[in-house]
Amino acid sequence: MTATRSALTYDVFVAPEKPFVAPTPAVGDAPAWDPTTSTLIFGARDAVLVDPLMTVREATALADWVALHDRRLTTVYITHGHGDHYLGLPVVLDRFPDARVVATAGTVRQMQDGQGLDISLRTRFPGQIADTVPLPEPLTSPELQLEGCPILVIDTGHTDTADTTSLHVPDLDLIVSGDVAYNHCHMFVGATTPESRAEWIAALDRLAALHPAAVVCGHKDPTQGNPPAVLGESRGYLEYYGQLRDAAIPDGELFDAMVDRYPGWVSRQQFLILGAATTP
Ligand SMILES: [Zn+2]
């Protein structure tokens, strides 16, 4: 018997930009973490949550918001192995203990290998992150199901880190991009290379080829909607940044050129743009 398909919809929770412990940078904004999203995709009865955020406070607010939707949370999906998107998982699981937590095998591997990054996040957000975070179950199929509708996992390779993914929900013409695309937020490009930027741009082109009606980015200016134009904007940002890097101009000029080109974009943190060498 064919499972009954039901109409899906989605809703987006944005955790506001939040300060963190670090020396005040010489250029750019005071240390703060980009506003970060979590997306709930739901039908008449069930729901899938994408990325359970980072701090205990924001994951608690997220769990309250999920509960307001009155759906059974069947699944939590994690798009990539950066702790700002998943360290809130135990808080969400406390509220929804029956939810299955899944990610690709690549993401699980990045989470296992990324313990050092988690330690640095715990130093930046002291006392604000759960002590222990369970690992997701690695997916054996690139497809989730929600009330008979497919949610497709797209392997996007090395974008802002290795083994990243996005989700495609054909019934909604929706892409939940993770950190493959950013929405009016300065992008985490400081750690990129010419090769990784080319791979990142190719991933953006593959998402654009799906002609989505909406794209929810992992980081967004909360005043913005979820237009598919973010894919082209992110591509343009990577290309312009690559041109400046190729020109080997000094860091200060590079920073100024990026914020001049994107004056309305939030999170002008120097470590995002200039890289690990200048990470506070
Ligand atoms: Zn992120």
Residues whose N, C-alpha, C, O or C-beta is under 5 A from the ligand:
A	BS01	ZN	H82 D84 D179 G218
